[in-house]
Each structure stands twice: as C-alpha cells, then as structure tokens.
Amino acid sequence: RGQHDDAVRQRHDRLHDVLMCRIEALQPHRAGILRFAGELRRDPLLLLALTPHLLRSMREVIEAAGLEASGLLAPIQLKGMLAVWLAVLRAWQQDESPDLGHTMAEADKALTRAGDWARRLGLAPREW
C-alpha cells in the first residue's frame, strides 16, 4: 500500500506543479484574463464554443504531468481536470498575494477531492 500511496502522491504533485506553472504564466496577464473570465460567465454560448479548446488544454495538463487520458474514461478525466482547473482559477481570482499561497492550497485541495471521487466511483485508471 505504501508504494501505491507514494505513486498517487507523485502524480498529484506533478499535476499540481503543472497547474501552478500555468498560473504563473498567466500572472502577467491577470487583469485581462480575469476580465475575460467575467465575460464567459455572462456569455454561455462563448463558454460552449471554448469547451473543446478547454478540454484539449486539460489533456495537455495531464500529459505534461506524465500521465495519459485515454480510453473510455478519457472524457471523464478531462472534465474532472477541467473542474480542478476552474477551482484553481477561482482561487487565483481572489489571491493577490505575491506567493499565490491561496491558489496553491486550492490546487492541492481540488486535486485531492478529484482523486478521491475518481477512486470512490471507480473512474480512476490503475495508473492514476
């Protein structure tokens, strides 16, 4: 069980690192991105049009962490990763600290919740 827990923690940490690298890359463009996010909330058709791009982006997050979203579970994995990303973006929207501590903590919590739910529902493949 210890090796399994270590492997789960390593995957969690890799995903966390990728998410935080993305946030750090967005940080210089924060004002514009947050303004655009506000527009998305008011324009559901725009959000619908962007969904395929967001899901492709989540596949890139998963792959950048050295994991794979494939097979019958891939659509669920991608949507789960999108839910994590949206939680991270909501935290980032409120986090004005220089170290982004609140955002980092939310990324950790959101990944933990998603992993717990995926395992509970039998949706996480063995390698996750």
Order of alpha helices (4+ residues) and beta strands (2+ residues): alpha-alpha-alpha-alpha-alpha
